[in-house]
Amino acid sequence: MTDQTLLWILFNLFVLAILALDLGVFHRKSHEVSVREALTWTCVWITLAMLFNLFIYYYFDQAKALEFFTGYVIEKSLSVDNIFVIILIFSYFKVPPAYQHKVLFWGILGALVMRIVFILTGVELIHRFHWLIYIFGGFLIFTGIRMLTSGDIKIEPEKNPVVRLARKVFPVTTSFEGDRFFTKKEGKNWATPLFLVVILIETTDLIFAVDSIPAILAISDDPFIVYTSNVFAILGLRSLYFALAGIEQYFRYLKYGLSAILVFVGTKMCMSDFFKIPTEVSLILIGFILMIAMISSRIFPNRNEKNEPNRS
């Protein structure tokens, strides 16, 4: 067994242990996650990611550690946009707060499986067919421009082909059955609306992965670095959701920042054979763009908020 294989095995065992501990001990019973609890867990996940980054620094080198950190920042930034879509999905289905953590747990577990397939496939394709790097780069530039010009996101589960297929396979109850995804009625298995929510979150993450995986591949072509940075960003997605839900107004201009990041990363990918932008420069620029987007969201309120009367 090579050192690289052992690293993959140990890392995935660590992830499975953390997930088992999360669901089996800390969130054994469904409950509403408070902002304080969410912020605590967010700090825990970020700390674990930084400790792992320190391990990358000593085990590999500074360059790999920088690639991990940059990939982590990109994925974390793009996942914030994903969070707001999840907020819309939960609002549409009126999912009780007490059940949301369980839904996110299984949704993110499925996302981890999809990500490893995407990452290994993407890295292998670029290694075998180098010209695909220009396709990925062009796709990121197109996605960034489309994000800038697209309107507000609308949730339409009835048009989602996976949800429609699920409705054909299983009859769906009209109301929630506690925090269960399936229930038995009249001798038949019924799916609950929570099951549809998980499916919708999975397909949404699949769409976001199409953007985020090529973006990280522009930073590193090492599958272990790409995978681990992705996993740490996704593992912290649940706690980040509960920490950010309800304060969307502070991220109003985030999509403009993410658009600029995707265009920059796509351009970096397209010109990589002619001019390599150092990872340090990429990280500084990405951090600067995110900072401007966040500050703008706080300083410049939208028109509706500006016209609201002072209720104090």
Residue pairs with C-beta under 8 A, 6 or more apart in sequence:
4 224
7 224
8 224
11 224
11 228
11 231
15 112
15 231
15 235
18 48
18 235
19 105
19 109
19 235
22 105
23 102
23 105
27 101
27 102
27 105
30 98
30 99
30 101
30 102
30 178
30 179
31 98
31 101
32 97
32 98
33 97
33 100
33 101
33 239
33 242
34 242
35 242
35 243
37 242
38 239
38 240
38 241
38 242
38 243
39 239
39 243
40 239
41 236
41 238
41 239
42 236
42 239
42 240
42 243
44 239
45 232
45 235
45 236
45 239
45 240
46 236
48 232
49 72
49 232
49 233
49 236
52 68
52 228
52 232
53 65
53 68
53 69
53 72
54 65
56 64
56 65
56 68
56 225
56 228
57 64
57 65
63 279
64 220
64 222
64 225
66 279
66 280
66 283
67 219
67 220
67 222
67 225
67 229
67 279
68 220
68 225
68 228
68 229
69 229
69 283
70 219
70 279
70 282
70 283
70 286
71 216
71 219
71 220
71 225
71 226
71 229
71 230
72 229
72 232
72 233
73 283
73 286
73 287
73 290
74 212
74 215
74 216
74 219
74 261
74 265
74 286
75 212
75 215
75 216
75 229
75 230
75 233
75 234
76 233
76 236
76 240
77 254
77 257
77 258
77 261
77 286
77 290
78 208
78 211
78 212
78 215
78 258
79 208
79 212
79 233
79 234
79 237
79 240
80 240
80 244
80 251
80 254
81 208
81 254
81 255
81 258
82 204
82 205
82 208
82 237
83 237
83 240
83 241
83 244
83 245
84 153
84 248
84 251
85 153
85 155
85 204
85 208
86 104
86 201
86 204
86 241
87 241
87 245
87 248
88 153
88 155
89 95
89 155
89 157
89 197
89 200
89 201
89 204
90 100
90 103
90 197
92 155
92 157
93 157
93 193
93 196
93 197
95 103
95 176
95 193
95 194
95 197
96 176
98 179
99 176
99 178
99 179
99 194
100 241
100 242
101 238
101 242
102 179
102 194
103 194
103 197
103 198
103 201
104 201
104 237
104 238
104 241
105 238
106 181
106 198
107 198
107 201
107 202
107 205
108 205
108 234
108 235
108 237
108 238
110 198
110 202
110 205
111 202
111 205
111 209
111 234
112 231
112 234
114 202
114 205
114 206
114 209
115 209
115 213
115 227
115 230
115 231
115 234
116 227
118 209
118 210
118 213
119 213
119 223
119 226
119 227
119 230
120 223
120 227
122 136
122 213
122 214
122 217
123 217
123 221
123 222
123 223
123 226
125 132
126 132
126 133
126 136
126 217
126 221
127 221
133 269
133 270
133 272
133 273
134 269
134 270
136 214
136 217
136 218
136 266
136 269
137 214
137 218
137 265
137 266
137 267
137 268
137 269
137 270
137 272
138 266
138 270
139 214
139 266
140 211
140 214
140 215
140 218
140 262
140 263
140 265
140 266
140 269
141 262
141 263
141 266
141 267
141 270
142 266
143 211
143 262
143 266
144 258
144 259
144 260
144 261
144 262
144 263
144 266
145 259
145 263
147 255
147 258
147 259
147 262
148 255
148 256
148 259
155 200
157 163
157 196
157 200
158 164
160 199
160 200
160 203
162 199
162 200
162 202
162 203
163 196
163 199
163 200
163 203
166 172
166 191
166 195
166 196
166 199
167 196
170 182
170 189
170 190
170 191
170 195
171 188
171 190
171 191
172 190
172 191
172 192
172 193
172 195
172 196
173 183
173 185
173 190
173 191
173 192
173 193
175 193
176 192
176 193
176 194
177 183
177 192
179 194
180 192
180 194
181 191
181 192
181 194
181 195
181 198
182 189
182 190
182 191
182 192
182 195
183 189
183 190
183 192
184 190
211 262
212 230
213 226
213 230
214 266
214 269
215 261
215 262
215 265
215 266
216 226
216 229
216 230
217 226
217 269
218 265
218 266
218 268
218 269
218 272
219 226
219 265
219 279
219 282
220 226
244 251
249 297
249 301
249 302
249 305
250 294
250 297
250 298
251 293
251 294
251 297
252 297
252 302
253 293
253 294
253 296
253 297
253 300
254 290
254 293
254 294
254 297
256 293
256 296
257 289
257 290
257 292
257 293
257 294
258 293
260 289
261 286
261 289
261 290
264 282
264 285
264 286
264 289
265 282
268 277
268 282
271 277
